Amino acid sequence: MAHLEFTAQLHRYVDTPVLDCDADRLGDALARAFEVNPRLRGYILDEQGHLRTHVAVFIDGQKARDRQGLSDPLGPRSQVYVLQALSGG
């Protein structure tokens, strides 16, 4: 089962589930999280269903490549981390 987790800074704005789910692609795992908390979708995806500019996703330590189709593959033990990029200095 893939493990999906959101970082703490995002949790300040919306409840973020920690999930273990059967998912073959990033989009499938995110869809499971949005089922648990539909409000989360607006923080992660834009109106076209693409990752928002300020959101980064790492799968097994590698940055997700498909920000539009969310088709990055997940393995049975993949670790997925979703975070908001921070700016400023």
C-alpha positions as CSV (number, residue, x, y, z in Angstrom):
1,M,0.0,0.0,0.0
2,A,1.2,3.5,-0.8
3,H,1.6,5.8,2.1
4,L,0.3,9.4,1.5
5,E,1.2,12.2,4.0
6,F,0.9,16.0,4.0
7,T,3.3,18.3,5.8
8,A,2.4,20.2,8.9
9,Q,2.2,23.7,7.3
10,L,-0.7,22.6,5.1
11,H,-2.5,21.1,8.2
12,R,-2.7,24.6,9.6
13,Y,-5.3,25.5,7.0
14,V,-7.2,22.2,6.4
15,D,-7.4,18.7,7.9
16,T,-4.9,16.5,6.1
17,P,-5.4,12.8,6.3
18,V,-2.5,10.3,6.5
19,L,-3.4,7.4,4.3
20,D,-2.3,4.0,3.3
21,C,-4.1,3.2,0.1
22,D,-4.0,1.0,-2.9
23,A,-3.2,3.4,-5.7
24,D,-1.2,2.9,-8.9
25,R,-0.8,6.6,-9.7
26,L,-0.4,9.8,-7.8
27,G,-3.8,11.0,-9.0
28,D,-5.4,7.9,-7.5
29,A,-3.8,8.5,-4.1
30,L,-4.8,12.1,-4.1
31,A,-8.4,11.2,-5.0
32,R,-8.5,8.9,-1.9
33,A,-7.4,11.9,0.3
34,F,-10.0,14.1,-1.3
35,E,-12.7,11.5,-0.5
36,V,-11.7,11.8,3.2
37,N,-11.6,15.6,3.1
38,P,-13.0,17.3,0.0
39,R,-11.8,20.8,1.1
40,L,-8.3,19.6,0.7
41,R,-8.6,19.4,-3.1
42,G,-8.7,23.2,-3.5
43,Y,-5.4,23.5,-1.6
44,I,-3.6,20.9,-3.8
45,L,-5.2,21.2,-7.2
46,D,-6.2,24.2,-9.4
47,E,-9.4,24.6,-11.3
48,Q,-8.0,22.4,-14.2
49,G,-7.1,19.6,-11.8
50,H,-3.3,20.3,-12.0
51,L,-1.0,20.6,-9.0
52,R,-1.0,24.2,-7.8
53,T,2.2,26.1,-8.5
54,H,3.1,26.3,-4.8
55,V,2.5,22.6,-4.1
56,A,5.3,20.1,-4.4
57,V,4.9,16.3,-4.3
58,F,7.7,13.8,-3.6
59,I,7.3,10.1,-4.4
60,D,10.0,7.9,-2.8
61,G,12.2,11.0,-2.4
62,Q,11.9,12.1,-6.1
63,K,9.9,15.1,-7.2
64,A,6.7,14.2,-9.1
65,R,7.1,14.9,-12.8
66,D,3.5,15.0,-14.1
67,R,2.0,18.1,-12.5
68,Q,-0.9,18.1,-14.9
69,G,-2.0,14.5,-15.4
70,L,-0.8,13.2,-12.0
71,S,0.2,10.0,-13.7
72,D,3.4,9.4,-11.8
73,P,3.4,5.7,-10.9
74,L,3.3,4.4,-7.3
75,G,4.7,1.2,-6.1
76,P,3.1,-1.0,-3.4
77,R,5.3,0.6,-0.7
78,S,5.7,4.1,-2.2
79,Q,6.0,7.1,0.2
80,V,4.2,10.2,-1.0
81,Y,4.7,13.6,0.6
82,V,2.7,16.6,-0.3
83,L,3.9,20.0,0.8
84,Q,3.3,23.7,0.1
85,A,6.4,25.5,-1.1
86,L,7.4,28.3,1.2
87,S,8.8,31.6,0.0
88,G,10.3,34.6,1.6
89,G,13.5,35.2,3.5
